[in-house]
Amino acid sequence: MATLAVIAVIDIHSPRSPLDGEWQAMSFTIDGTPAAMTAQDPNPWANVAITDRPDSQSFITQTPSGATTTWALDLRDHTLLIRRHLSNSPTALRYHWNPGDSLVLSGTIANHQIEGHYQRRPMGRADSTFRLVQPGPDPDRPRTS
């Protein structure tokens, strides 16, 4: 039993991908136009969090107002397949990761072409004001753990 607990703890703390972590937008465009970090449709993603662990995969977006959306995640070669509800078809986001801790996400969301340029945020909770607030339970929504 103790061995299983140790394995579970190792899995929780063992990212499978260098994309795993918190990312802050440096720039964001919607349909090729720079998006101000204010409310619009679709809302720009001021922050994203990617979890890619052996027992958990999720993609969480945060708008400038602080609202979060949890997406199911399937990480593929240069593509994130995300879905807001497990019953939805996946939406493909292309990604380009630079080992210098920068990430570019691009794709079509709500019939708009988006592109976000992100820098990795520190993972230390004491150093970060970025907090993920989970929505209420919905059996058709992806789980984050």
Backbone hydrogen bonds in HBPLUS format (Angstrom, degrees):
<---DONOR---> <-ACCEPTOR-->    atom                        ^
c    i                          cat <-CA-CA->   ^        H-A-AA   ^      H-
h    n   atom  resd res      DA  || num        DHA   H-A  angle D-A-AA Bond
n    s   type  num  typ     dist DA aas  dist angle  dist       angle   num
A0005-ALA N   A0001-MET O   3.15 MM   4  6.49 153.8  2.22 148.1 155.2     1
A0006-VAL N   A0002-ALA O   3.04 MM   4  6.31 155.3  2.10 148.2 154.2     2
A0007-ILE N   A0003-THR O   3.00 MM   4  6.26 160.4  2.04 150.7 155.9     3
A0008-ALA N   A0004-LEU O   2.91 MM   4  6.11 157.9  1.96 147.9 154.0     4
A0009-VAL N   A0005-ALA O   3.02 MM   4  6.25 157.0  2.08 147.1 152.7     5
A0010-ILE N   A0006-VAL O   2.96 MM   4  6.19 159.3  2.00 150.3 156.2     6
A0011-ASP N   A0007-ILE O   2.90 MM   4  6.13 161.0  1.93 152.1 157.1     7
A0012-ILE N   A0008-ALA O   3.01 MM   4  6.23 158.6  2.06 148.4 153.6     8
A0013-HIS N   A0009-VAL O   3.20 MM   4  6.37 147.9  2.31 144.2 151.7     9
A0014-SER N   A0011-ASP O   3.27 MM   3  5.11 169.8  2.28 106.1 107.4    10
A0016-ARG N   A0052-ASP O   2.77 MM  36  5.72 166.6  1.79 166.8 166.3    11
A0020-ASP N   A0017-SER O   3.23 MM   3  5.69 160.3  2.27 111.4 116.6    12
A0021-GLY N   A0050-ILE O   2.83 MM  29  5.36 154.8  1.89 143.0 150.1    13
A0050-ILE N   A0021-GLY O   2.89 MM  29  5.36 164.3  1.91 157.2 158.9    14
A0121-ARG N   A0022-GLU O   2.75 MM  99  5.25 173.3  1.76 138.4 138.1    15
A0023-TRP N   A0048-VAL O   2.77 MM  25  5.23 157.5  1.82 168.5 170.6    16
A0048-VAL N   A0023-TRP O   2.92 MM  25  5.23 156.7  1.98 146.0 152.7    17
A0024-GLN N   A0119-GLN O   2.81 MM  95  5.39 165.9  1.83 160.5 159.7    18
A0119-GLN N   A0024-GLN O   2.89 MM  95  5.39 155.1  1.95 147.1 152.3    19
A0025-ALA N   A0046-ALA O   2.83 MM  21  5.09 175.9  1.83 146.4 145.4    20
A0026-MET N   A0117-HIS O   2.64 MM  91  5.54 177.4  1.64 162.8 162.3    21
A0027-SER N   A0117-HIS O   3.34 MM  90  5.26 152.9  2.41 138.4 139.9    22
A0117-HIS N   A0027-SER O   2.89 MM  90  5.26 167.8  1.90 148.9 151.9    23
A0035-ALA N   A0028-PHE O   2.77 MM   7  5.61 170.3  1.78 161.5 158.2    24
A0029-THR N   A0115-GLU O   2.79 MM  86  5.23 158.8  1.84 149.0 156.4    25
A0115-GLU N   A0029-THR O   3.04 MM  86  5.23 144.6  2.17 143.0 144.8    26
A0030-ILE N   A0033-THR O   2.95 MM   3  5.36 158.4  2.00 148.4 147.5    27
A0033-THR N   A0030-ILE O   3.07 MM   3  5.36 166.7  2.08 115.0 117.7    28
A0031-ASP N   A0113-GLN O   2.59 MM  82  4.76 169.3  1.60 154.2 157.8    29
A0038-THR N   A0036-ALA O   2.69 MM   2  5.39 140.3  1.84 101.8  91.4    30
A0046-ALA N   A0062-GLN O   2.85 MM  16  5.87 125.1  2.16 149.3 165.5    31
A0047-ASN N   A0062-GLN O   3.30 MM  15  5.12 158.7  2.35 140.1 142.0    32
A0062-GLN N   A0047-ASN O   2.85 MM  15  5.12 143.2  1.99 162.6 155.8    33
A0049-ALA N   A0060-ILE O   2.83 MM  11  5.08 150.2  1.91 145.2 153.3    34
A0060-ILE N   A0049-ALA O   2.88 MM  11  5.08 163.1  1.91 150.2 155.3    35
A0051-THR N   A0058-SER O   2.90 MM   7  5.10 173.8  1.91 152.1 152.5    36
A0058-SER N   A0051-THR O   2.96 MM   7  5.10 148.7  2.06 133.1 140.1    37
A0053-ARG N   A0056-SER O   2.79 MM   3  5.03 171.6  1.80 167.5 165.2    38
A0056-SER N   A0053-ARG O   3.18 MM   3  5.03 156.2  2.24 103.8 111.0    39
A0059-PHE N   A0071-TRP O   3.04 MM  12  5.04 159.5  2.08 145.5 147.0    40
A0071-TRP N   A0059-PHE O   2.74 MM  12  5.04 151.1  1.82 155.6 165.0    41
A0061-THR N   A0069-THR O   2.95 MM   8  5.28 157.1  2.01 149.2 154.1    42
A0069-THR N   A0061-THR O   2.92 MM   8  5.28 145.9  2.04 143.8 151.2    43
A0063-THR N   A0067-ALA O   2.92 MM   4  5.44 158.0  1.97 154.2 159.8    44
A0066-GLY N   A0063-THR O   2.91 MM   3  5.30 159.3  1.95 115.3 122.3    45
A0072-ALA N   A0083-ARG O   2.80 MM  11  5.21 161.9  1.83 157.5 153.2    46
A0083-ARG N   A0072-ALA O   3.19 MM  11  5.21 141.3  2.34 132.2 138.3    47
A0074-ASP N   A0081-LEU O   2.85 MM   7  4.98 138.6  2.03 142.4 153.4    48
A0081-LEU N   A0074-ASP O   2.91 MM   7  4.98 167.1  1.92 145.2 148.3    49
A0076-ARG N   A0079-THR O   2.79 MM   3  5.04 166.5  1.81 175.9 171.4    50
A0079-THR N   A0076-ARG O   3.23 MM   3  5.04 173.5  2.23 109.4 111.4    51
A0095-TYR N   A0078-HIS O   3.06 MM  17  5.18 158.3  2.11 120.5 123.0    52
A0080-LEU N   A0093-LEU O   2.71 MM  13  5.06 164.5  1.73 154.5 159.8    53
A0093-LEU N   A0080-LEU O   2.83 MM  13  5.06 159.7  1.88 150.0 156.8    54
A0082-ILE N   A0091-THR O   2.87 MM   9  5.22 167.9  1.88 152.9 152.7    55
A0091-THR N   A0082-ILE O   2.69 MM   9  5.22 163.9  1.71 156.5 161.5    56
A0088-ASN N   A0085-HIS O   2.94 MM   3  5.30 159.7  1.98 113.3 120.0    57
A0086-LEU N   A0140-ASP O   2.75 MM  54  5.53 155.8  1.81 152.1 160.0    58
A0094-ARG N   A0106-SER O   2.72 MM  12  5.25 148.7  1.82 169.5 166.6    59
A0106-SER N   A0094-ARG O   2.95 MM  12  5.25 152.5  2.03 146.6 151.9    60
A0096-HIS N   A0104-VAL O   2.92 MM   8  5.12 144.0  2.05 141.3 150.4    61
A0104-VAL N   A0096-HIS O   2.91 MM   8  5.12 152.6  1.99 140.2 149.2    62
A0098-ASN N   A0102-SER O   2.88 MM   4  5.29 173.5  1.88 159.2 160.2    63
A0101-ASP N   A0098-ASN O   2.97 MM   3  5.90 122.6  2.31 134.9 138.7    64
A0102-SER N   A0098-ASN O   3.43 MM   4  5.29 159.5  2.48 133.6 139.5    65
A0120-ARG N   A0101-ASP O   3.14 MM  19  5.46 154.2  2.20 150.4 150.3    66
A0103-LEU N   A0118-TYR O   2.96 MM  15  5.04 158.2  2.01 135.8 140.4    67
A0118-TYR N   A0103-LEU O   2.74 MM  15  5.04 167.0  1.76 162.0 165.5    68
A0105-LEU N   A0116-GLY O   2.92 MM  11  5.22 158.6  1.96 149.6 156.6    69
A0116-GLY N   A0105-LEU O   2.79 MM  11  5.22 159.9  1.83 153.6 160.6    70
A0107-GLY N   A0114-ILE O   3.12 MM   7  5.57 152.8  2.20 145.2 148.6    71
A0114-ILE N   A0107-GLY O   2.78 MM   7  5.57 170.8  1.79 169.1 172.4    72
A0109-ILE N   A0112-HIS O   2.85 MM   3  5.31 155.6  1.91 158.3 155.2    73
A0112-HIS N   A0109-ILE O   2.92 MM   3  5.31 149.3  2.02 113.1 122.7    74
A0127-ASP N   A0124-GLY O   2.97 MM   3  5.33 138.5  2.14 108.2 120.0    75
A0128-SER N   A0125-ARG O   3.28 MM   3  5.16 155.2  2.34  99.6 106.8    76
A0141-ARG N   A0138-ASP O   2.90 MM   3  5.35 167.4  1.92 123.6 127.0    77
